[in-house]
Amino acid sequence: MRAYAIETAAVADAEVRKLMRDPTELMSRAVQPVLWLAIFGQVFSQVRGIPTGSLRYLDFMAPGILAQSILFSAIFYGISVIWERDLGIVHKILVTPAHRSALVLGKAIASGLRGLVQAVVVYGVAVATDVDIQWTPAGVLTVVLAVVLGSCIFSTFSLVIACIVKTRERFMGIGQVLTMPLFFASNAIYPLDLMPGWLRTVALANPLTYLVDVLRGAMIVGGTSVHAWTTSFAVLLGVFLALLALAAHLYPGLAR
Amino acid sequence: MSASAELFAIATSRLGKRFDQIMALDGLDLGVARGIIFGLLGPNGAGKSTAIKILTTLLDASGGSAQVAGFDVAKEPVEVRRRIGYVPQLLSADGALTATENLNLSARLYGLRGAERAARVRDALAFAGLDGVADKLVRTYSGGMVRRLEIAQATLHGPEVLFLDEPTSGLDPVARHTVWDRLLELRRSRGMTILITTHDMEEADVLCDELAILHRGRLAAVGSPAALKAQVGPEADLEDVFAHFSGAVMDQGGRFRDIRESRGTLQRLG
């Protein structure tokens, strides 16, 4: 168990060091939430066409934009794994006796930490646009846990795709195809109640929906979650563990 | 440990690998004695990299068996991994990390901890001659420095067997000689068994105690450089030996992926 933790920490540590040395991607990923909240959100707040209960539309969508920011950032994480494969880094790591799942978990945790940086950016924009943020310790802690878990899910999903497609060109294509359906088939910018039945079914099978649901209850004053937090966290954790097992199984295939 | 495992660091029996319609490795029988530098030669596509990938547990064989350091690569891969080091053909040190960070990552993944890890990393930096630049990013290193770091990284846990896939490909003559010096030192001071693949006949002649020539996935010849030269003719050099046992396939250029990987390495070396 201790060896597993050390291996996981070693990979996460290396990933975080790399991230801190090259924050370009973090900066570029910060642009999108700014646009969504500062432009799209401001305008749609005036329309009042989407029923959001007692919440202003901007308050309603802010957790959705945080989740979107995490999704868009994490879903392309796999490209770095393909890059590492092309450089032979994956081969060298895979001949060590380290547990395969520890190697994957280390990368997921690093992605979780990156998600927290994204969260800080979104919180900054939300404050600047007068979103009514809930600053209670329980709320902030819940957001932190949800952001880390959400990042782990989508980065590991990304790694699974990378292990299957193995080339940067194919990966970019699939990444682009997946992000928008995942985003729009969720409760990020409109409530589930507005969706037609089939889309609602899809949204309920989409982990992003549960992530947004937790964030909405924890992040915003007056925000409510449709599902109990225990249910949402159980779904998110279950999805992550399934993806972790699948990624650990597929990861060695990158060296073949 | 069986008698054959005591004698041989690497032993394969009818080892085979098929990729769809291509037989990359076809019934390879090989015995590599402990403590020697063993060279695997052959044109691109002959099966050298496939053999190394199977022996380092990166690839499953389609048939036959292989033992490394006394353990079966298919049945006991983790035990094999504890006892081997591997330097891939591609430059595999992470350019976004420093030498110290690269070494620390490997050390942690090999289960080295605390003071022992710090001592091993320090020794590895000294071995690679990188003490003065240990905290610089690897992407600023020359090709020779990267290769020396990779060898240090692959040996800091004290493996019994070290695998290197074309370790001096793309290096200038000075860097090539420093890599050779490190490998000879590993054999001399640690009694390490070293298996390398190479296209460089001078390298094979200078470094290797024994050579095997692969041709279309099969073992075409095996023996010491001197014995192989003697088999071909009194004036023969290793170029003649290579051409004799592998035919004229050197000119065919190998598979697309082999060439792409070689070029990728050369590109990174500038």
Interface residues (C-beta under 8 A of the other chain):
Chain A: A3 I6 E7 A9 A10 V11 D13 A14 R17 K18 R21 D22 E84 D86 L87 G88 I89 H91 K92 I93 L94 V95 T96 P97 A98 P252 A255 R256
Chain B: K53 T56 T57 L58 L59 V78 R81 R82 I84 G85 Y86 V87 P88 Q89 L90 L91 S92 D94 G95 A96 L97 E101 N104 L105 S106 R108 L109 Y110 G111 R113 L137 E150 Q153 A154 G264 R268
